[in-house]
Structures are given as C-alpha cells and as structure tokens.
C-alpha cells in the first residue's frame, strides 16, 4: 500500500513539474526581452552621446540589463577585452551562441540580436545607433508577442501538467 502511494505521488509530481517548467519558460521570455531592451537602450546612449569604447559601453549595458541578458552583454565585453582581434559584432555573436541554451528566447528573438552583429563597432556612430534603435523597436514587438503567449500558455501548461499527472494516477491505480 505504501509503495503504491509513493508511486502514485511520483506519477503525479513528475508531469506537474514538467508542466511548471514549461510554464516558467513562457514567464521568463518577456522579462528577458525587456532586459535586452534596457541593455540596448544604454548601449545606444553610450555609442551616441558618450563615445565610450565598446567594451566599456557593453559593460554599462550589461549592468543595466541584468540577468541572462546582462551576462551575454558582459561576456561580449570580456571577449573584447581579452583581445584576439575580434570585432564587437563577433564578440556579441559568440556570446549569444554560448548562452543560447540558458535563455528562453526564440530563434526569432535571437535573430533580432544577431542582426546587430555586422554593424556593431564596424560602422559609424549614426549607423550603429540607427541599428540599435531598430533592434529596440523589434524587441518591443517581440515582448508584446511574448506577453500574449505568456497570458495564454503559462496557466495552460500548469494545468496540463497537473491534470495529466492525475489522469496517469487514475489510469494506473
């Protein structure tokens, strides 16, 4: 009897845990997109008004972004500080690639950020700011879409996880 109860409890908990994990990804995506918006806004300001060297500008952006977005921007800054003759765009691309699995961003979200890599540090100040502002606008749209997906799917995955666990327990008992 006790073994059966433990099995039933585990059968309920595992699908519930999976459902909550999926729901959490829907909840984190808008937060990460907002953090990237904050970071890129600071980066645009640093490039436009501060004429700050790119590693320092990326570190300022990382502090403003925080979280995984800040970690990606800081990683790009540290790659530049290490040297090796890479451009800021290459450093950002490498940082995005390295941290891709840790984010909740979709491939479309990552494409917005990757689109910055050819111009970051490789074009004049006005062109860089124009591309940064364009990326900010696209991130705002992506955040609105992510918020809508969160509203629709986050509770659904929680319920599906718990209810599928309950269904399995009822089937197996």
N, C-alpha and C positions, 0 to 999 in steps of 0.2 A: 504494500500500500504506500509506504513512504517513498520507495523508489519510483513508483508510478506518479506520485505527486511532484517529485523533483523533476521527472521527465516532462510532465505537463507544464511546469513552471518554466523550464528551459525552452520548451516548444513555444510558449507564449512570448518569452523575453527576446529571443533572437530575431524574429520578424519585426517585433516592435522596435528594437534597437536599430535595425536596418532602415525602417521607415523614418525614424527620428534622425538618423544620419543623413538620409537623402533630403529631408525637410530642412535640415540645418544648412545644407549647401545652397538651397534656394534663399534662405535668410541671409547668408553671408555675401552673396553676389552683389546686391545693391550697395552694401556697406563698402565692399572693395572698390566698386566703381566710383563711389563718392570719394574715397581716399585717393584714388588716382586723379580725380578732378582737382582735389586740393593740391596735390603734389605738382601737377602740370600747371596749375594757375601760378604757383610760386615760381616754378621754373620759367614760365613766360615772363613774369615780372623781373626775375633775375637777369634774363637774357636781354629784355627790352630796356630796362632802366638802370640796372646795376652794372652791366658789362662785366659780370662776375665770371671768373674762369669756370669752365664747365664742371670739373669735379666738385668745386665748392657750391655751384648752383644746384647740382644734383643732390648734394648732401642737405642743402636747405630744403629742397623739395621733399627729400626723404623724411626729414623731421616734421614737415607739415602734413605729409600723407599718413605716416604711422602704419602699423600693421604690416601685412604682407606687401602692400604697395610701397611702403617706406623701405622695406627690406630689399625689394627689387631695385628701387632707385639708388639706395645706398650701395648695393652690390655693383651697380653700373659705375658709380663714383669711385669705388675702391679699385675696380678694374682699370679705370683711367689713371688713378694714382700709382698703380703698380708699373705703369708704362707698357712697354711691349709694342708701341707704335699703333695701337688701335684707336679708331675714331670714337667719339661719344655714341654715335649710332650703333657701331659694332658692339660697344660695351653694353648698351641697353638691350640689344638683341640677344646677346649671350646671357644677360641676367634674366630676361623674360623666359628664355629657353630653360635655364637651370631651375627656375622657380615655378614653372608652368603647372606641375602636379600639385603644388601647395596652394594654388589659388582655386577659386570657384568660378573663374572667368570662362566664358565660352570661347571657342575659336574665333568667333566674330569680334568679341571684345579684345582678344589678344591681337587681332588684325588691326584694330584701331591704333593700338600702341606700337605695333611693328611698323605701321606706315610712317611713323616719325623717324625711324632709324636712318633712312637715306639722307635726311636733311639736318638732323641734329648735329650741330658742330661742323657741318660741311658746307653750309650756305651762309649768306649774310644775315645780319640780325633781324631785319624785317621779314625775310622769308621764313626764318625759324619761328618767329613769333606768330606769323600767319598760320603755319602748320600746327603749332601748339594750340592756337585758338580753335582751329578746325577740329583737332582731336578732342578738345574740351567739349565742343558742341556735339560731336558724335557720342562722347561718353555720357552726356546729359540724356540723349535719346536712348542709349543703351540702359541707363539707370532707370528711366521711366518704364521701359520694357521689362526690366528685371523686377521692379517693384510690382508690376502687374502679375508677372509669373509667380512671384512670392505670394501675393494675395490669393491666387488661385490654387497653387500646388502645394504650398507648405502645409496647410492643415490636411489636405487630401492624403499626402504621404504619411502623415502621422496616423490618421485613421486607418488607412490601408494596412500599415504595419501591425497595428494592434488587432484589427479585425481579422487579418489573415492568420495571426498567431492564435486567436480564439477559434477560428474555423479549423485550424490544424489540430488543436487540442480536442475539439468536439469530434472530429473525424477519427482521431487515433484512440480516443477513450471509448 
